[in-house]
Structures are given as structure tokens and as C-alpha cells.
Amino acid sequence: MEKDKINSLPFGLWGEEIAAEYLRNKGYIILERHFYFHHTEIDLIARDGNYLVFIEVKTRSSADFGLPEEALTPRKKQYLRRAAEGYLYLNNLYNLDCRFDVISISLDQAEQPQIEHLENAFE
């Protein structure tokens, strides 16, 4: 994606765009963005081979408030599980292998995105 286009997006959306491009380059097929179910958003939903993957993207401009993945509290994980169940129900998807991934994006001093992909980050 063009750097100017990425820089024009709000920070969180910028991080999600970086994550989507990263995943596409790894062979994932992005199915949905910003899926909402009962006030909970799943940032990205994708296919990775036989897996349906629910992806939480955490973006930080500095480490002042901790690492991006540290913002994923047990309560947030519970909400994400519920939203994933809602996605499966609403789309009549059954007997699929599913997992939750977290993509952590941090900016270093040179403002280059540092991407960490945690596959199967939680049950």
C-alpha cells in the first residue's frame, strides 16, 4: 500500500491496513473487516488454509502504555469469543477449525512499523 495513503488514515485504521496487507502477503484471504456483534468489533476475519481466523489488531505509537498485545485483557478475550460465535452463527458456519490471532504493530523511533503476529494467541 502506498505510504501516503496509509499515513492519511486514522491511527487505528492505519494499523489494521498494515495488518491486512501483512496477512495477504502471507497468503491469508481477508473475508471481513470491522465485524460487529453485540457492541464488540473483530478487526479482521480471514482464511488461513483450513482455518477461519479472527484477528485482533493492536497498534501503538510508543511503549509508554505497554506493548500492544498487553491491551488484550481476559474480558476483551471473552467479548471476542462471543463475537466470533456470533459470526459463525450468522453465517451458518459449523465444524470449522477456528483460531484467534493477534497482530501487534508498534512504531520505532524511525516510525517504521514493527509487526508481531501471534498465531493462536488464546483459546
Buried (B, 14 or more C-beta within 10 A) or exposed (E): EEEEEBEEBEEEBBBBBBBBBBBEEEEBEBBBBEBEBEEBEBBBBBBBEEBBBBBBBBBBEEEEEEEBBEBBEEEEBEBBBEBBEBBBEEBEEEEEEBBBBBBBBBBEEEEEBEBEBBEEBBE
